[in-house]
Amino acid sequence: MFIHLGGEKIVRASELVAIFDLSIEKSSKISKQFVQYANRDKRVEVIGEEESKSLVITKTKVYYSPISSMTLKKRAHQLITI
């Protein structure tokens, strides 16, 4: 199964680790450091040109998605219940 993260980006549900609201990056020192390390290793991708609303962590990359974390979580939950 796959999850659409916005734009033309689709990832395998099995690769998904976490979905966060983008505010976590500002409020958590640890998450900010995590993203900095991922960015340094060139594992960060911004999806589309719209304002990012969520942070999606997969096994290999970190994505800034223009879709809200609640919408992405609902999509992921629908896949789990199928």
N, C-alpha and C positions, 0 to 999 in steps of 0.2 A: 504494500500500500504506500501511497505517496501523500505528502502534504504540500499544498501550494502556499508559498511564503510571500507572494506578491510579485509584481512584474512578471517575468518569465521564469522565475526560480521555483523549482519543485525539488523536494528532498524525500528520500525514503523515510518512512516512519520509524524504521528500525535504527536509523542513524541519529534520531532525535534524542537529545540528552535533557534539555530544559528549555522552557519558554519564560521569559521575564518581561515585565513592563520596563520600559527604558528608564524610568525614574530610579531603578535599582543601581544603575551605573553612577548616578549622582549621589545616592545616599549610602552606598556601601563601598568602603575602601578596598575590600577584598575583590569585589566584582570589578572595580575600576582597574586594579592591578592585573586581574585576569585578562581583561580586554587589552590592556597595554601590552602584555606578553604575547597575546595572539596577534596583535597588530604588528609587533616587532618581527614575528615569525611569518608575516604575510598570510595569515589565516582569517582575516576579517574581510567581509564583503558587504557593501551597502547595496541594497536592492532598490532599483529605481531612483528617481530624482525627487520623490515626495518626501515629506518629513518622516523620519523614522519614529515608530511608536513602540516597537518591541525589539528585544534582543533574543535571538534564537541560537542556542548552543547545540551543535551536532558533534559527532565523534571527531570530525576533522576540521570544522570551520565554525566561525562565529558570524552570524548574519544580523544586520540591522534591517528590520522589516518595516514597511509602511503600514502593515496590518496590525491592529491592536492585539495585545497578548491574549485578551479574553476570546477574541474570534479564533485565533490560532489554537488556543487550548480546546475550544469547542470542536474544531476540526479534528484535532488529535483524539479527543474523547470519542468522537463518532467512529473513528477507525478502530478503536479499542473494543467498542461494543458490537462491531460487525462480526 
